[in-house]
Amino acid sequence: MKIHHLNCGSFCPLSHPLLNRAVPELDRFNLVCHCLLIESDQGLILVDTGLGLQDVRAHSRMAINFSFNRIAKPKLDLEETAFIQISKLGFNPLDVKHIIVTHFDADHIGGLADFPLAKVHVLKDEWLAAQTPKSAREKARYRQIRCDQNKDVKVYETRGDLWHGFKRVQNLEGIDPSIYLVSLPGHTRGHAGVYIEQENPLFFAGDAFMLQTQLKNGKSPLALELYNRLAHEDLQLAKETLLKLQDIDQQEPQISVFCSHDRGQFLNLAKGKR
């Protein structure tokens, strides 16, 4: 199994000056959309897709996510799409057989349409939230879930199998059992992480946190605290999830715990550093 770390969307948030004041190592495009491309015996596997070809080419597609556009300010670079990066790695994008989704936010599933033949794997709670949104936040978030062209969607329930206090699904259909979904509720109703069990284990935590400083010392810049209140479906659950992730990071140093948007974490992992 070989893992490639891809940045499938750079962002310059509206809060950029505040973020930089608190975390000076961040530069202009200070957030990424970290995705994984896994070479496996079952074919190519994507973990999230980032922004897709249609997001970059058709600005009207992004216009439906007005608040996201105004706050996140995505770069919209064709070269950053998973489809183009996979091609440049020498693979046929049609060989992507599986896509594991952490959640249905636009910046995590924008590229689903670029891989219409892939089986999509998602937790049931997230699928239900997208299909039948309840809160005002869910109705705004799932205005367009962007998997209309993906006919093969596998939905999973968590049934009490615990891993470090989190519910998990270990046997994903057609995927090596060393890769499994982990329920990380809070950011969305069915938000999930992906654990990859190998010599140097990886735990991709999606949007359970935004910056490494939150994982290491629990501190968040003021702008990020405000974002959490706006973006998390359940703020208390999100805080409980982060505390458990901090425990894993402290007690299991062999596991690399990383999120979707921290640029420093992405660059280190892309270079083979922990």
Secondary structure, DSSP 4 states (H G I P E B T S, - for coil): -EEEEEE---B--TTHHHHHHHSTT--SS-B--EEEEEEETTEEEEE---S-HHHHH-HHHHHTSHHHHHHH-B---GGGSHHHHHHHTT--GGGEEEEE-S---HHHHTTGGG-TTSEEEEEHHHHHHHHS--SHHHHHHTS----TT---EEEE---S-EETTEEEE---TTS-TTEEEEE-TTSSTT-EEEEE-SSS-EEE-TTS-SSHHHHHH----HHHHHHHHHH-SSHHHHHHHHHHHHHHHHH-TTSEEE-SSBHHHHHHHHTT--
